[in-house]
Amino acid sequence: MPEATTVLPDLGCACATIRRAARLVTQLYSEELSQKLEPTQYSLLSALRLEPGASQSRLGRALGLDKTTMSRSLRLMERHGWIERGQSDDQRERGFQLTPLGKKLFREAKPRWAKAQARLGDGLKPGELEDLLRAVNRIAEAALAMQQATDP
């Protein structure tokens, strides 16, 4: 495990700390994935591989992305020929699915994603990456539950 050369200040705020961590982790994954594919795009390809036909709103909920980000990302990926519109899991919306080019791009990117995941794990103690994933998923679930409890 590499030694940390910079000690990050305790921000005393869950939002600021999680956003800082997300930015730094995103930069790590961006380095490995290449300039052709951003981490958000890889996540969308991965989600559509697992759930072909998922609607924009379902993808947004699953990935925690707002409508504007989802629309922009899906439109760009469609322009690149990585995804196409198709049948949906929600009859009120059209769904999206991977094209052959999108499937190829995902297969080619997966080893680079795995390398980024391994690099992150190398900077942690054994078991910490798994603990981190469980904790962050639990934090996301709690935040979503609080949002839903206050929505009209």
N, C-alpha and C positions, 0 to 999 in steps of 0.2 A: 504494500500500500504506500503510495507516494506521500511524502510529508506535505502538509499545507504550508505554502510560503506566505500566504496572506491570511490574517485572522479577520474575519468579517465581523463587523459590530453587531451586537444584539439590538435589533430594531424595536423590540418590545411590541410588535404588532404582527398578528398572524397573517394578515393580508400582505403587508410589505415583505415579510420574510418568505412567504410562499411564492410571491411574484418574483422576488429576486432569485430564488432557487429555480423557478421555472425558466427564467431568462437564461441563467447560466447553463442549465441542463439542455435547453433548446440549442444554445450555441454549440455545445459538445456534439449533439446529434446532427446539427447542420454541417459541422466539419466532416463527419463521416458519410452523410447521405449524398453529398455533392451539391453543386449549385443548381442542378436540374430539378431537384425534388426537395421541398421543404418538409420539416417534421410534421406540420399540420397536414400537408398533402399525403404524406406516408400514412398518417393516422386514418385519413379518409379512405385511402385505397385499402387499408387493412380492414376497416369497418365494412366496406362494401364487399370485400372478399368473404367476410363472415356472414353478412346479411345482404345478399343481392336483392335489389328492389326496395331498399330502405328509402323512405321519403326524406326530404330535406329537413323537416322538423324532427323526425326520429334521429337522424344523424346528428343534428345540432344538440339534442338532449343528451345523446350518448357521449358526445365529445365535449360538452359544455361550451359550445360555440354559439355566439349570437347570430341572428338572422342575416345581418349584413356581411359578417365574415363568411358564413356558410354560402350565401349567394355568390359572393366574389370568388371564393375558392372553387365552388362547383362549376361556375361559368368558365373560369380559367382552365380547369381540368378537362372540361368538355371541349373547349377550343383546342387543347393539346391532343385531343383524341384518346384520352385515358379513360374517360367514362362516357356513358350515354344514358339518355332517358329511356325508361322502360316501365314495366308494370310496377305498381307500388304495393306496399303492405297496408297502405291507407288509401282507400278509393277516392278521397277528396284531393289527393296530391299525386303527382307522377313520381315514380321512383327512379333510382339511379342504379346502374350496374357497371361493372368494369368491362371495357372493351378488350379484345385480344392484346392491344398495345398496353393497356393499363395492367393487365395480368402479367405481361412480360416485364414491365417496369417494376412492379411489386416484387416479382421473383428476383430481379437483378438487385433491387435495393435491400432486400431482406438480410443478406450477409453483412452489408454495411450498417444496417440498423443493429444487428447482433453485435457487431464490433463496438458500436457506441454504447450499447447496454453493458458489454463486458468492461469497457473502459470506466464507466461509471462505477460498476461493481468493484473494480480494482482499487478505486479510491476509498472504499468503505471496508469495514471489518466484515468477516464472514457472517452471513445472515442479515446484515443491515439493509441490503437492497430489498430483500423480501419483506422485512419489517417496514421499510419505507413505503413500498407499494401498498401494503395493507393499511398503513396509517393514512396515506394520502387518499386512498379510495374511501376510507371511513370519513375523512374530513370533507371530501366532495359530497358524499351521501348526506352528511349532517347539514352542510350548507344548502343543498338542494331541498332537504326537508324543511329547513327554516324559510326558504323562499316560498315553497308551496304552502306553508302554513299561513303566510301573510298575503298570498295572492287572493284577489277578490273572487 
